[in-house]
Amino acid sequence: MGLAKQSHPKPERALLMRYKKRSLQSSRISPLPIAFVHQDMTSYSGLALVDRYLRLLDLHGRVREKLRHFSFRGDYGIWNLVVLVVLMLIVGVERLSHIEYLKDDPLFRRVGRLPRLPHRTTLIGMFKQFTADSLKALIELNAELVVEQLQRLGLGEVTADIDGSVLSTGGHPTWAFKGYNPIRKGARSYFPLTAHIGETGHFLTILNRPGNVHDSKRAIHMLQLVRKALRGFVVRFRLDSAFCGAEIVDFLLDRGHRFAIKAPFWKLKLLPEAIRTRERWRRLDDTWSYFWTWDCLPKSRWHHPALVLRKRVGEPKAVQFDLFHPNNGVYEFMAILTDSTEWDPAELLAFMNGRSGHENSLGELKSDFAFDHIPTNQYQANSAYLLMSQMAYNVSLSMRHEVGLVQEHRAQNPKRTRFFRTWKMTAFRFLVLFKAGRIGVHHGKRTLALSSNEPTRQLYHRIGTGLEALGERLAA
């Protein structure tokens, strides 16, 4: 006897309104003529939200306080010009000459607190007035903004990635020399040293350098700046093989910092010998095996360990051996110099592989905030511009964190790369900043009016709610 078929109620179908085909087709329309008229319209309505965030940070006041002890000449206040450059970079301006296209935007002038925008030459003159001391003030302000954001995110332990980046200059700016430039070989360049926070993607500090220096030049000074700025945090340093030297290792060991430095085989000649004489390797996983060795950096004053790893890549065959590297066609080797054997080998390997996050952030800084643009022919002026590019990047990234345009994924992240997946700046500009609006009077009050679009309204409301919550936290 068969089972009776059970009847299940059908789900109610959503009522979809169908349009007539005629209403979905337009007749041929001639091109619209273009006319330029004076009106209070803006192309960057999202700057109204950025303005609210900058007021919560008191960015104008803090820049003014940092630079008030230095003599800057000119009709414009230095604090207004610095914030103006930051705003230009946030909206995507790649050249100072493009300020001419912003002069008639009423909202941009209002957020910049300037009734009349300066000429490009005024901005260049401002850059050229920066000295070593005033640059230090900007470096301190950048670090303070990043540290405050790390505290609001509740991070007690952070990773500091230290590395250099080549900026081709073109022309003959001062202190631009031919050096390591893999993209444009032989071109003059700068070689700024950057300190990057792996968990959030912020740049804590940037030091500009001539293009012909070694990657580790001024590294000790950079480590001191990072250590001073992150006094209340547990800091792990992560560096590439260019920084593997006795002076840097001893500095970190003297102060008890945790660190991982990729060890170069050509420089640490004790490592290839240890690999050749090693008989027993411990298994890490299906791919890697390892062993610990000690004191491979001869000139170091400290007793220090190194983790040596190998990965099987093929079957035995004839290969061209490298004079300094132990790779033999069957195994590939790598070594990591560190502070203690308390590291779990798998964790240490993943931690070292997380250096790629620094490269991703550098790519975003260059492509979205014109970090690779060199606006003047003077070294100090170009250094000031790089710091303002860094400030624009950090401020925009922090704002995306504060208004909830992120997705948190702290767990299962042994590489110590970003704990928060944030909106790309290109998406933020398209969905938030680049919205046309008209400034008019509504109920007796000047108001920015946008065209009616429900997704934009919901997004602006979400961001506004996040800014209100931030204001309450800062006021508490």
Secondary structure, DSSP 8 states (H G I E B T S, - for coil): --------------------GGGG----------------EES-TTHHHHHHHHHHHTHHHHHHHHHTTS---SSS-HHHHHHHHHHHHHTT--SGGGGGGGTT-HHHHHHHT-SS---HHHHHHHHHT--HHHHHHHHHHHHHHHHHHHHHTT-SEEEEEEEE--EE--S--TT-EE---SSSTT-EEE--EEEEETTT--EEEEE--BTTS-TTTTHHHHHHHHHHHTTTSEEEEEE-GGG-SHHHHHHHHHTT-EEEEE--TTT-THHHHHHHH----EE-SSSEEEEEEE--STT-SS--EEEEEEEE-S--------SS----SSEEEEEEEES-TTS-HHHHHHHHHTTHHHHHHHHHHHHHH-TT---SS-HHHHHHHHHHHHHHHHHHHHHHHHTT-EEE--SS-TT---SEEE--HHHHIIIIIS--EEEEEETTEEEEEE---HHHHHHHHHHHHHHHHHHHHHH-
